[in-house]
Every structure is written in structure tokens, then in C-alpha cells.
């Protein structure tokens, strides 16, 4: 079952909640179809379609593997040990949560989460701080936006 959060809801609503890494709120907005593998890209497309179809769907914001990571070819490496890569990615999530002033496990509606991240991360240096050395930066629409 999901962790306690700052939002009340029925068990039914919580069971339909998607676990999303906090930094993936940026990735979802910047995705253009590229990915680590065809299965990864297809999974991310399906998640994005679901969120667009149901913008009031609840998301649980986390700093660990989520529904997007489920099809990542590097998932085993990331979850098998506390690697440099997994720490770097987790730090991206923690940075986003800090800037959004939320805690691990916060549950909110998808449209509210996207409004919040785009409002809170308006400073031009913040995309660089969030994305760091992500290999997708130069293809990411969120990262490349001039204005937020």
C-alpha cells in the first residue's frame, strides 16, 4: 500500500495512483519519443497518454524506481546496488522535491504537479540543476524551453 501522504483519499483512489519520480515531472513534459530502448519509449508514451487523458489522476512523488523506470534497461543496475548513477538520479528527485517544498510520498493530482513544477522551477539555472548531466538534455523540450 502507498505511504501516508498530505492528501486524503479513498483506498480506491490511492490504488489508481501512479508512482512517479519527482524529476520525471520534467521528463514527461520534454519527451519527444527518444529513449533507452523501444520498450522504454513505448512505456513512457503510454504513461504520458494516460496522464493526458486523466489529468486529475493522482501521482505519488518518489525518489526511487517508478512506473517509468519499470521498462528501463538499466533498472537492474540502478536497483541492485547504491551505485553512483542511482545516487545521482535520486539526488535529482530530492532536488525537485526540495524546490517544490514537498516530501517523499506526497500525492497530488497530475495537473497540479505539473503546474507546481513549472511555477517553482522558473529560474533559468534550475533546469541545469535538475537535469545535470542527463544524456537526453539536448533532445528534451522541457530542458530547452526558453521561458517557463
HULINGI-V795429 format. One record per residue. N is the residue number from 0. PSI is psi in whole degrees, -180 to 180 (999 if undefined). BURIAL is 1 if it has 24 or more other ideal C-beta (glycine too) atoms within 12 Angstrom, else 0. D_LAST is the distance of its C-alpha to the last C-alpha in Angstrom with 2 decimals. Layout:
n->N psi->PSI burial->BURIAL d_last->D_LAST
n->N psi->PSI burial->BURIAL d_last->D_LAST
This chain:
n->0 psi->156 burial->0 d_last->35.14
n->1 psi->155 burial->1 d_last->31.67
n->2 psi->160 burial->0 d_last->31.39
n->3 psi->149 burial->0 d_last->31.32
n->4 psi->-175 burial->1 d_last->27.95
n->5 psi->14 burial->0 d_last->26.59
n->6 psi->136 burial->1 d_last->26.81
n->7 psi->150 burial->0 d_last->30.13
n->8 psi->159 burial->0 d_last->30.97
n->9 psi->162 burial->0 d_last->33.94
n->10 psi->-34 burial->0 d_last->35.06
n->11 psi->-46 burial->0 d_last->34.41
n->12 psi->-40 burial->0 d_last->30.71
n->13 psi->-35 burial->0 d_last->30.46
n->14 psi->-23 burial->0 d_last->32.29
n->15 psi->2 burial->0 d_last->29.70
n->16 psi->136 burial->1 d_last->26.87
n->17 psi->132 burial->1 d_last->25.08
n->18 psi->124 burial->1 d_last->24.80
n->19 psi->129 burial->1 d_last->21.47
n->20 psi->140 burial->1 d_last->20.71
n->21 psi->-43 burial->1 d_last->17.77
n->22 psi->-19 burial->1 d_last->16.09
n->23 psi->-15 burial->1 d_last->16.74
n->24 psi->-32 burial->1 d_last->13.98
n->25 psi->-48 burial->1 d_last->11.74
n->26 psi->-41 burial->1 d_last->14.64
n->27 psi->-40 burial->1 d_last->15.18
n->28 psi->-23 burial->1 d_last->11.87
n->29 psi->-5 burial->1 d_last->12.57
n->30 psi->132 burial->1 d_last->16.30
n->31 psi->7 burial->0 d_last->18.13
n->32 psi->-7 burial->0 d_last->21.65
n->33 psi->158 burial->0 d_last->22.55
n->34 psi->176 burial->1 d_last->24.09
n->35 psi->-24 burial->0 d_last->26.83
n->36 psi->163 burial->0 d_last->29.34
n->37 psi->-38 burial->0 d_last->29.78
n->38 psi->-40 burial->0 d_last->30.36
n->39 psi->-49 burial->1 d_last->27.15
n->40 psi->-41 burial->1 d_last->25.10
n->41 psi->-42 burial->0 d_last->27.11
n->42 psi->-45 burial->1 d_last->26.57
n->43 psi->-40 burial->1 d_last->22.78
n->44 psi->-43 burial->0 d_last->22.87
n->45 psi->-41 burial->0 d_last->25.11
n->46 psi->-45 burial->1 d_last->22.94
n->47 psi->-44 burial->1 d_last->19.85
n->48 psi->-42 burial->0 d_last->22.23
n->49 psi->-45 burial->0 d_last->23.60
n->50 psi->-39 burial->1 d_last->20.35
n->51 psi->-38 burial->0 d_last->19.39
n->52 psi->-30 burial->0 d_last->22.97
n->53 psi->72 burial->0 d_last->22.98
n->54 psi->-15 burial->0 d_last->19.59
n->55 psi->7 burial->0 d_last->21.64
n->56 psi->138 burial->1 d_last->23.14
n->57 psi->138 burial->1 d_last->23.32
n->58 psi->137 burial->1 d_last->21.89
n->59 psi->119 burial->1 d_last->23.54
n->60 psi->123 burial->1 d_last->21.27
n->61 psi->172 burial->1 d_last->23.45
n->62 psi->38 burial->1 d_last->23.84
n->63 psi->178 burial->1 d_last->26.47
n->64 psi->139 burial->1 d_last->27.10
n->65 psi->-164 burial->1 d_last->25.71
n->66 psi->-25 burial->1 d_last->26.13
n->67 psi->-44 burial->1 d_last->24.03
n->68 psi->-22 burial->1 d_last->26.17
n->69 psi->-31 burial->1 d_last->29.28
n->70 psi->14 burial->0 d_last->29.59
n->71 psi->130 burial->1 d_last->28.50
n->72 psi->-21 burial->0 d_last->31.47
n->73 psi->6 burial->0 d_last->30.83
n->74 psi->-43 burial->1 d_last->30.95
n->75 psi->-44 burial->0 d_last->34.55
n->76 psi->-40 burial->0 d_last->33.89
n->77 psi->-36 burial->1 d_last->30.96
n->78 psi->-19 burial->0 d_last->32.96
n->79 psi->-29 burial->0 d_last->36.42
n->80 psi->167 burial->0 d_last->35.93
n->81 psi->80 burial->0 d_last->33.64
n->82 psi->169 burial->0 d_last->32.74
n->83 psi->-43 burial->0 d_last->30.58
n->84 psi->-47 burial->0 d_last->28.12
n->85 psi->-37 burial->1 d_last->28.09
n->86 psi->-41 burial->0 d_last->27.62
n->87 psi->-44 burial->0 d_last->24.68
n->88 psi->-43 burial->1 d_last->22.97
n->89 psi->-39 burial->1 d_last->23.93
n->90 psi->-32 burial->1 d_last->22.51
n->91 psi->-45 burial->1 d_last->19.06
n->92 psi->-46 burial->1 d_last->19.49
n->93 psi->-37 burial->1 d_last->20.89
n->94 psi->-47 burial->1 d_last->18.11
n->95 psi->-45 burial->1 d_last->15.55
n->96 psi->-41 burial->1 d_last->18.14
n->97 psi->-46 burial->0 d_last->18.68
n->98 psi->-31 burial->1 d_last->15.10
n->99 psi->-9 burial->1 d_last->15.05
n->100 psi->46 burial->0 d_last->18.53
n->101 psi->164 burial->1 d_last->20.25
n->102 psi->160 burial->0 d_last->23.42
n->103 psi->134 burial->1 d_last->24.59
n->104 psi->1 burial->1 d_last->25.64
n->105 psi->137 burial->1 d_last->23.40
n->106 psi->129 burial->1 d_last->23.44
n->107 psi->163 burial->1 d_last->20.90
n->108 psi->146 burial->1 d_last->20.07
n->109 psi->-48 burial->1 d_last->17.68
n->110 psi->-35 burial->0 d_last->15.52
n->111 psi->-39 burial->1 d_last->15.43
n->112 psi->-42 burial->1 d_last->14.61
n->113 psi->-39 burial->1 d_last->11.53
n->114 psi->-45 burial->0 d_last->10.35
n->115 psi->-47 burial->1 d_last->11.39
n->116 psi->-38 burial->1 d_last->9.85
n->117 psi->-29 burial->1 d_last->6.23
n->118 psi->-47 burial->0 d_last->7.34
n->119 psi->-28 burial->1 d_last->9.53
n->120 psi->51 burial->1 d_last->7.91
n->121 psi->-21 burial->0 d_last->5.51
n->122 psi->133 burial->0 d_last->8.44
n->123 psi->-28 burial->0 d_last->8.75
n->124 psi->-17 burial->0 d_last->11.91
n->125 psi->-42 burial->1 d_last->10.94
n->126 psi->-40 burial->1 d_last->10.38
n->127 psi->-40 burial->0 d_last->13.76
n->128 psi->-40 burial->0 d_last->15.18
n->129 psi->-49 burial->1 d_last->14.45
n->130 psi->-23 burial->1 d_last->15.48
n->131 psi->-119 burial->1 d_last->18.27
n->132 psi->23 burial->0 d_last->20.73
n->133 psi->132 burial->1 d_last->19.73
n->134 psi->-12 burial->0 d_last->21.55
n->135 psi->0 burial->1 d_last->18.96
n->136 psi->-46 burial->0 d_last->16.13
n->137 psi->-6 burial->0 d_last->17.11
n->138 psi->-1 burial->0 d_last->17.16
n->139 psi->120 burial->1 d_last->14.07
n->140 psi->-35 burial->0 d_last->11.39
n->141 psi->-45 burial->1 d_last->8.88
n->142 psi->-38 burial->1 d_last->10.16
n->143 psi->-6 burial->0 d_last->10.26
n->144 psi->135 burial->0 d_last->6.84
n->145 psi->-39 burial->0 d_last->6.90
n->146 psi->147 burial->0 d_last->3.76
n->147 psi->999 burial->1 d_last->0.00
